C-alpha cells in the first residue's frame, strides 16, 4: 500500500490552518516534509504524527 502524499494546500485544509503556517513549520523543521522541485510534499502519516504530538504539547500548558 502506498503512502498518501499531500501538498501544502492539502495539509493546510486538512489541519484547518493557513498555507503560510504550514510552510513556516516545514521550513523550521517542525513538520517533516520534502522540498522537491520548488514544492513541499508531506506524507499524511507524518502530518498526523506531528499534529498529534503538537496538540499534546499545547494541551499540557
N, C-alpha and C positions, 0 to 999 in steps of 0.2 A: 504494500500500500504506500502510495506516495504522500509525502508531507504537503499540506496546503501552504502555498506561498502567497503572501499578502503585500500589497503596495502601501505606501504611506496613506493614501486616501482610504483604503480599506481598513487599515489599522485604526485610523482616526474615527471613522464611522463606527467600527466595532466597539471601541473604547469610549465613544462619545466625548472626544476631545478634539482640539484643533490639529490640523496637519502640522502647523508650526511647532506645537508642543511635542508631537511625535518625533519630528526632526531634531529638536533640541535634545530629547532623551537619547536618541540614537547617536548623535554627534558626541555626547558626553560619555557614551559607552554604557549608559544605564540600561538601555533597551537593546538587546542583542539583535543585530541585523547585518546585512551585507550591502555594501555600496558597489553596485555593478553598473558600469557604463553610465555613470552620472545619475543613477536612480537607486533608491533604497528598496530592498526586499527583505521581508521578515517571514520566518516560519511561524505559523499560527501557534504551535506549541510553545515557542519562545515568548510570544506575546502574552499568552495565558500565564506562563510561569512568572514573567515579570509583573504582570498585573496582580496576581495572587500574592506575590512577595511584597509588592509595593503597598497593597491595601492593608496587609498585616502590619507593616511598619506604621502607617498612618493611624490605624486603629489603636495601636499601643500608646500613642501620645495623648 
